[in-house]
Amino acid sequence: MCGIVGVLGDHEVAPILVEALKRLEYRGYDSAGIATVQDGRLDRRRAVGKLANLSDVLVHDPLAGKSGIGHTRWATHGGPTVTNAHPHQAGRVAVVHNGIIENYRDLRARLSHRTFVTETDTETVAQLCEDFLDQGLGRREAATETLKHLDGAYALAFLFQGEADLIVAARKGSPLAIGHGEGEMFVGSDAIALSPMTNLITYLDEGDYAFVTRDGAQIFDAHGRLANRDARTIPAQAAQLDKGGHKHFMAKEIFEQPVVLSDCLNDYIVGDTVTFPDDVDFTDTDRMILVACGTAHYACVVAKYWFEQLAGLPCDVDIASEFRYREPPVSDRATALFVSQSGETADTLAALRHVQEKAARVVSVVNVPESSIARESDVALPIHAGVEVGVASTKAFMNQLGVLATLAILAARQRGRIDAAREAALISELRSLPGLINQALALEDKIASHTAELSEAHSVLFLGRGPMFPMALEGALKLKEISYIHAEGYASGELKHGPIALIDKSVPVIVMAPKDALFDKTVSNMQEVMARDGRVWLITDADGAAQAGDGTWATLTMPRVDPILAPLLYAVPAQLIAYHTALHKGTDVDQPRNLAKSVTVE
Ligand code: F6R
């Protein structure tokens, strides 16, 4: 959600903080701010809206100092105003925070002798710390005493008046990294934020706090014991934070898909067989539990079709925020699988912790190998999508599907459901996908030619059957996220049970249907729409277009693909429809309103 950075540098830190915040802006962009210590004095600058506004403020009202903290906000408590923007300051303490302090009301009541100026939960942290300073505690003790009183999830960085060589950093429920430089030290929400300054990173463990000075970091565990945490060199990723000639990161990421999918498949396929770490073993698994949020959840719904059809494994698929409180019985022979691009999604992490002791094995499919979800799983399978900057997930979804399809093939082999010839045939289909995706990308202009009309719609429906049903859900999610047009995905056969009441000529209906065994049934559903003046945009292959392309508002002819793997290919038109519609609407494609990339609050 929010992004945090801290620098104890050897030059002026304001520009360094702002640059680092740019790399964290994907986490939130309602407002931003920085605080520094200069000649012992704590001072801050804040601005509502994008980071560019903070940069403007700093041009007119610069902030000096070689030590500082910064923040980019995704509002939780209190609207996006300058007053509610971080850093929050109370007397001699400034604080930046990612997460939610759940007991902030109680803390406010306890601190009723102090004057609060914001609506935020975070201000209580600064006020409490200042209160401990008032009581005579030193800076480090005041900060650690403060932490003891906080319930909820947080990554925090404290900066103090009169002390230019100390940042107190703490992690509970939200990730925080410490970066090691030459006579300089850094704190950041992730390694990417710190990548131009250093790639030597120590991730704080859950419950850790640290006293960071220019000489290094002293790290303590949740019990206050000195802790030894490894510093690791994280591969440079800064180059990936360039739009590569595209207008938006989202476009770049859509067009990267053939390459990243191919890289991903190369990691899990050798010759004609899929290959995974030895402990990925489905032989004795009696049930799959797949849990995730948003787009990653739709990847799990697609995978359900694969695990059930190919491997004969029953699957339960859940939204993480429901699963974690539902208390579902978990078989001790179950394999629990968690899918997350960021690896930090609070609900998914909590769901993982819920099954950790119960399921036979916890496997995660993640894009960030150092993430909390990866580290807390028995086996973490990286998707190798590279940094995904666009808030709407595209290439990470593609590679989640790539790993899940490969895993389902492994499960089918291990459980004796497919022979070597079928495995080789499926792998050959998978290997053809990057090329087919390239062909689908070449349809961009055709797709774009209908999006001006689509952008006029108030509501759009997506339909699909079988593994294309979750693709209908994903197509609708992409469209609403970045174009702000209301859109819903339905299983084609479900339409007549209610949603068909919505159909009239103003509601475009996008039907995603390769010519598969269920195609005729989907065509019947499409006819039901057209009989009610509905405008159908059929996305199918040449056979499907020949059979059912007449009378539609639009028909897009896609390359042919094995129907079971069609979701990977049909992700492309779903993404391009959303992207081009958003361009017509003039929305902020990479940073759509109200969203954030890494959702570390419940
Ligand atoms: C949609 C999107 C979100 C994420 C969801 C889970 O385009 O990106 O729905 O898929 O917030 O995030 P991760 O995968 O990081 O757990």
Boltz pocket constraint, residues with backbone or C-beta under 6 A from the ligand:
constraints:
  - pocket:
      binder: B
      contacts: [[A, 293], [A, 294], [A, 295], [A, 296], [A, 297], [A, 339], [A, 340], [A, 341], [A, 342], [A, 343], [A, 344], [A, 345], [A, 348], [A, 391], [A, 392], [A, 393], [A, 394], [A, 477], [A, 478], [A, 481], [A, 596], [A, 597], [A, 598], [A, 599]]
      max_distance: 6.0
